[in-house]
Amino acid sequence: MLVDSHCHLDFPDFAPDRADLLARARNAGVGVMVTICTRLSKFGEVRAIAESDPALWCSVGVHPHEAEKEGVGDPAPLLAAAAHPKVVGIGETGLDYFYKHSAPEAQARSFRAHVAAARESGLPLIVHARDADDDLCAILTDEMGRGRFTGLIHCFSSGRKLAETALDIGFLISISGIVTFKKSDDLRAIVADVPLDRLLVETDAPYLAPMPYRGKRNEPALVVHTAAAVAKLKGVEPAKLADATSDNFFRLFTNAKRAA
């Protein structure tokens, strides 16, 4: 069994065929999916999707793009939502300086509130990182010094410094279809060095479809192509990679249950 540890099933891209999408995922051997919240105002929709199927779980959080409009200054609203039994993680949160949809200060403030929620709830923090490695490393290291919490860097496509910082503080690293892209040699070199027991795989669907589907709508079934690429980099059979990443997922996301 494979786990798609990060997808966005509430996005409009999936409204017409969500049931068929889940069937394709099951047929591909994807037994568990986490649909990720990016705005608190949309949490009800995200939660309802997770409630609709025993293979689905969800998170609660505010994407850094939305930090100025919907960012949180304290963990209370996140903790209230996280009390629901289908919520398995806090986020996605983090820093994104590429698009600059929100000011860095607003992103950092919301990010730290998410860290506090992860620390208090015991749920893992789901971190988005783009063009902000130095600040992310500084905040993660500082916050870990204030009290431990668990988490992962999702859709990892950053530099070696962030990978090493994440591993040093006990985080896992989740790999998306980017690892299959032709110009991702630097990423592949980093993934080859990450211990197998610290890796997850994901789609980030509907984005970042792996080769040979690049440019098309991504969906959970396609995580098998990312997993195959990671297995090749790690020098293991795809079945071993599937078992390892699934075990890693359930070790980190302790509120999630394996589908019957």
Stockholm file with secondary structure:
# STOCKHOLM 1.0

chainA/1-260         MLVDSHCHLDFPDFAPDRADLLARARNAGVGVMVTICTRLSKFGEVRAIAESDPALWCSVGVHPHEAEKEGVGDPAPLLAAAAHPKVVGIGETGLDYFYKHSAPEAQARSFRAHVAAARESGLPLIVHARDADDDLCAILTDEMGRGRFTGLIHCFSSGRKLAETALDIGFLISISGIVTFKKSDDLRAIVADVPLDRLLVETDAPYLAPMPYRGKRNEPALVVHTAAAVAKLKGVEPAKLADATSDNFFRLFTNAKRAA
#=GR chainA/1-260 SS CEEEEEECTTSGGGGGGHHHHHHHHHHTTEEEEEECCCCGGGHHHHHHHHHTCTTEEEEECCCGGGHHHHCCSSSHHHHHHHTSTTEEEEEEEEEETTTCSSCHHHHHHHHHHHHHHHHHHCCCEEEEEESCHHHHHHHHHHHHHHSCCCEEESSCCSCHHHHHHHHHTTCEEEECGGGGSTTCHHHHHHHHHSCGGGEEECCCBTSCCCTTSTTSCCCGGGHHHHHHHHHHHHTSCHHHHHHHHHHHHHHHCTTCCCCC
#=GC SS_cons         CEEEEEECTTSGGGGGGHHHHHHHHHHTTEEEEEECCCCGGGHHHHHHHHHTCTTEEEEECCCGGGHHHHCCSSSHHHHHHHTSTTEEEEEEEEEETTTCSSCHHHHHHHHHHHHHHHHHHCCCEEEEEESCHHHHHHHHHHHHHHSCCCEEESSCCSCHHHHHHHHHTTCEEEECGGGGSTTCHHHHHHHHHSCGGGEEECCCBTSCCCTTSTTSCCCGGGHHHHHHHHHHHHTSCHHHHHHHHHHHHHHHCTTCCCCC
//
